[in-house]
Amino acid sequence: MARFRIEILGLEFVKKKLEEAPEILFKKASAIIYETAVEIENKAKNKVAVDTGALRSSIRATKLSNGSAMIKAGLSNVTNSKGHLINYAPFVEFGTGKKPNLAYKILDNSALTIYAGTFKGKGMRKSNKASKPYLFNTTDELLVKMVERIKNIKI
């Protein structure tokens, strides 16, 4: 009867790589997420309508400890050069008319429509400011690129 012996070379190397993979993937994906957030911040700052520049300067990307990132626009507790609170970011983004102009490829249009609706008036004043999107459309544009970059991470 014939006997065979198989020896796998490099098995320890493969085991080590597999053990390290989650941490490496987390670090690389986190870096890509934050880089994308900064890119969104910069593009949004270039797109946003400017009066005093307060809204533009309030747009900030922040790296979070869980590997994600957050982008904020407008601050409800900070005033601009005219002494007004910078709490009008969503009114610029979505306008004050009846229906926001939402046509995103990646973002959930129905959820954003509900969110945008919370900034519409109650019909007491006739203020139909057109939307001047700068943040969500930029996010929508760059999410596909971010996902592709994460998919292509090499470990």
TANORWO-V907713 format. One record per helix or strand of 3 or more residues. SS is the DSSP state (H for helix, E for strand). FROM is the first residue (numbers start at 0). TO is the last residue. If there is no record, write none. Layout:
BEGIN
SS/FROM/TO  SS/FROM/TO
END
This chain:
BEGIN
H/10/46  H/53/57  E/59/62  E/68/71  E/74/78  H/88/93  H/108/116  H/135/150
END
